[in-house]
């Protein structure tokens, strides 16, 4: 069973590398659409100052989100993640 860790409502799993998920959305006043996503890995943690970036245009807004999906266990523990306890159902 792969242990999950949680911090501020965000979950991350354990892996030897730092794995990030980036997604891009286009938002209008009347709705939104998903433009794409990409996963990427790094041997070192990235210095991400903002997990959400907005580019505002006259008619719409482009939003990009970057989230940590997995990292080495010691990194997660040092950065405030706690193990998520899951109860097995029978």
N, C-alpha and C positions, 0 to 999 in steps of 0.2 A: 504494500500500500504506500503510495506517495504522500508524504506529509505536506500539508498546506500551511502556510503562515499568513497571518492577517495583520494589517496596519491601516487604521482609518477606513475600514470597510473594503480595502483592496486586498486581494489574495495573491500570493506568489508561491511557487513551488521551488524545490531544491534542484539545482543542476550545477555542473562544473563551470559553466559559463554564465554570463549575464545576458539574458534574452529579453528583448524589448518588443513591444507591439505598438505600431504607429498606425493611426487611422485618420482619414480625412473626410469631412462632411461639408456639404454646401447647404446653407440655410437661407430661406426666403421668409417673408412675413407669413406666407400661407402654408409653409411646409419645409421639409428637409429631405435630402437624399445622401446616401452613402457613396462616396467617390472611389474609395479604395483603402487597402491596408497592406502593411508590410511587416514582417518579423525580421529582426536582425539580432546577431549575437556579437558579443565582445568579450575579450579576455579580461578587461578591466571595467569597472562601473563607469557609466557616462555621467558627466556633470550636467544634469538637466535642471535648469533653473525654473522652467515653467512646463508643467505637464500639459497645459492647454494653451494653444496659440490661436489668435483670431486675426483675420485680415478682413476688414470691413470695406465693402464696395457700396455704391449707391443702391443697387437693387438686391444685394445678397451679402452673406458673410461666409467665408471659408474658415472652418475650424479644424485644427489638428490636435490630436491627443497622443501622448506618448506615455506608456505604462510599462513598468517592470513586470515581466511575466515569471521569470525564475532567476535564481542566483545561488551562489554557494551558501550553505547553511550558516556559516559564521558571519557572513555579511548581513544576512537577514536578521540574525539575533542582535548584532551590534547596532543595527539601525532601527530598532524598535518593533520589529515584527515578532509576533507571538504565535506559537503553534495553535492551529485550529483543531479543536477536539471534535471529532465526528463519531457519533454513535452508530454502530452497525445494526441494521434491522435484520431480523430473522425471518 
